[in-house]
């Protein structure tokens, strides 16, 4: 066998390896997780006035961010098809738009039946100085005066009917006990679309009266009220 034949064989082997690698990657790439934000059924627009949850006046939203973590895809009860994302921390940033998406690059494209994730961060990561994924102190979600992260950040302005004064709205929800675990039944895994309804954050099951509680920061009791709300119908799977 001469050098030319050897060279051709090596090229063919290399091409076959590359094709196999590309096919493997293609079989794993295809699961997209998407979130779109609404207020009272309308797509979120920063600076737009919405009716306040207590029925007095209006409010606007200037910034909204949310941490989700511990994402898992689960097959049916009789299969072992499961996928757990490593270093599963995602900061959903809605700073200049009303949607956010990310891909599960290494998740096999199987027929999963359920998806699980948490709003917030598990206690070990929340109290750790070792960052992973989106856990970066420069992302404006780390507390300035103590360890831990804000699981949810919403800022805006409240305009009550009885006053011409604008009241700052500041909701920074943290504390490890306010991590809430969610699970949804899936009909498809090609393009998973979630809807976030901000109005539910302030009214289900606890009505947040902006006249009484326009700010929730480092207060455990007040933070718990909001956390119970985001554990309910705040996030829904789009049908």
RAURLIN-V542559 format. One record per helix or strand of 3 or more residues. SS is the DSSP state (@ for helix, = for strand). FROM is the first residue (numbers start at 1). TO is the last residue. Records with the same first field share a line. If there is no record, write none. Layout:
BEGIN
SS = FROM-TO ; FROM-TO
END
This chain:
BEGIN
@ = 3-28 ; 123-126 ; 137-139 ; 176-178 ; 198-202 ; 220-230
= = 32-39 ; 58-74 ; 82-84 ; 89-93 ; 99-103 ; 114-119 ; 152-159 ; 166-173 ; 180-185 ; 191-197 ; 235-237
END
